[in-house]
Amino acid sequence: MLIDQFDFDNPFTAEEFVEYDESEITAEMISDEEILKAVLPNNQEKEEDEEVPLPPISYNEAIESYDKIILYLEQQENDFDVKKEDLKYIKKLRKDALKLRFISARQINLDKFIK
């Protein structure tokens, strides 16, 4: 009776008001996985970024790069505050790369492949 006292164009009955939620169209419940995908940060993009391997660099390329860096630092000695220890360390890295290139170029006995 109270609803009828309001001046509505399309008044609800009390029964329609109480049962309104049941008549409403609802979507299906989404799965737990879909909820987690929506809530958690997007880990898939991070995994895709991590999966991309860096291109391999050969020993020759690394040694050539060390040579260029050493030459550059020696030429720019006045412009940069390059300590001798830093330059020695870069030369040591170059020497290590030369050593690894030599070790990797050793001839392998065929006996290792026959077993």
C-alpha positions as CSV (number, residue, x, y, z in Angstrom):
1,M,0.0,0.0,0.0
2,L,2.9,2.4,0.7
3,I,4.4,1.8,-2.7
4,D,1.1,2.8,-4.3
5,Q,1.2,6.1,-2.5
6,F,4.3,7.1,-4.4
7,D,3.8,8.8,-7.7
8,F,5.8,6.4,-10.0
9,D,5.2,5.9,-13.7
10,N,5.8,2.1,-13.4
11,P,5.4,1.2,-9.8
12,F,6.8,-2.1,-8.5
13,T,4.7,-4.4,-6.4
14,A,6.2,-5.5,-3.1
15,E,6.6,-9.0,-4.5
16,E,8.5,-7.7,-7.6
17,F,10.8,-5.6,-5.4
18,V,11.7,-8.6,-3.1
19,E,12.2,-11.0,-6.0
20,Y,14.0,-8.4,-8.2
21,D,17.5,-10.2,-7.9
22,E,16.0,-13.5,-9.1
23,S,14.7,-12.0,-12.3
24,E,18.0,-10.2,-13.0
25,I,20.1,-11.9,-15.7
26,T,23.5,-12.8,-14.3
27,A,26.7,-14.0,-16.0
28,E,28.2,-17.4,-15.3
29,M,30.7,-17.7,-12.5
30,I,34.2,-17.3,-13.7
31,S,36.8,-19.9,-12.8
32,D,39.5,-19.5,-10.1
33,E,42.1,-19.3,-12.8
34,E,40.4,-16.4,-14.5
35,I,40.1,-14.6,-11.2
36,L,43.8,-15.1,-10.5
37,K,44.7,-13.8,-14.0
38,A,42.7,-10.7,-13.4
39,V,44.0,-10.0,-10.0
40,L,47.7,-11.0,-10.1
41,P,50.3,-9.1,-12.1
42,N,50.7,-10.3,-15.6
43,N,53.5,-12.8,-15.2
44,Q,53.2,-14.1,-18.7
45,E,54.8,-11.0,-20.3
46,K,57.7,-11.3,-17.8
47,E,58.2,-14.9,-18.7
48,E,58.2,-14.2,-22.4
49,D,60.9,-11.5,-21.8
50,E,63.0,-13.9,-19.8
51,E,62.7,-16.7,-22.3
52,V,64.4,-14.6,-25.1
53,P,68.1,-15.8,-25.0
54,L,70.8,-13.4,-25.6
55,P,72.7,-13.9,-28.9
56,P,75.9,-15.8,-28.4
57,I,79.2,-13.8,-28.7
58,S,82.2,-15.6,-29.9
59,Y,85.6,-15.3,-28.3
60,N,86.9,-13.4,-31.2
61,E,84.2,-10.8,-30.9
62,A,84.8,-10.4,-27.2
63,I,88.6,-10.1,-27.6
64,E,88.1,-7.5,-30.4
65,S,85.8,-5.5,-28.1
66,Y,88.4,-5.6,-25.3
67,D,91.0,-4.4,-27.7
68,K,88.8,-1.4,-28.7
69,I,88.0,-0.6,-25.1
70,I,91.7,-0.7,-24.0
71,L,92.7,1.4,-27.0
72,Y,90.0,3.9,-26.3
73,L,90.8,4.2,-22.6
74,E,94.5,4.7,-23.4
75,Q,93.7,7.4,-25.9
76,Q,91.4,9.2,-23.5
77,E,93.7,9.0,-20.5
78,N,93.6,12.8,-20.0
79,D,89.8,13.1,-20.3
80,F,88.9,10.2,-18.0
81,D,90.1,9.4,-14.6
82,V,91.1,5.9,-15.5
83,K,93.1,4.2,-12.8
84,K,95.8,1.9,-13.8
85,E,94.2,-0.9,-11.8
86,D,91.0,-0.6,-13.9
87,L,92.9,-0.8,-17.1
88,K,94.9,-3.8,-15.8
89,Y,91.6,-5.5,-14.9
90,I,90.3,-5.0,-18.4
91,K,93.5,-6.4,-19.9
92,K,93.2,-9.4,-17.5
93,L,89.7,-10.0,-18.8
94,R,91.0,-9.9,-22.4
95,K,93.8,-12.3,-21.4
96,D,91.2,-14.7,-19.9
97,A,89.1,-14.5,-23.1
98,L,92.3,-15.4,-25.1
99,K,92.9,-18.3,-22.8
100,L,89.4,-19.6,-23.2
101,R,89.6,-19.3,-27.0
102,F,92.8,-21.3,-27.0
103,I,91.3,-24.0,-24.8
104,S,88.2,-24.2,-26.9
105,A,90.2,-24.6,-30.1
106,R,92.1,-27.7,-28.9
107,Q,91.9,-30.7,-31.0
108,I,89.7,-33.4,-29.6
109,N,90.7,-37.1,-29.8
110,L,88.3,-39.3,-31.8
111,D,88.4,-41.8,-28.9
112,K,86.0,-39.6,-26.9
113,F,83.3,-40.1,-29.6
114,I,83.7,-43.9,-29.8
115,K,82.0,-45.7,-26.9
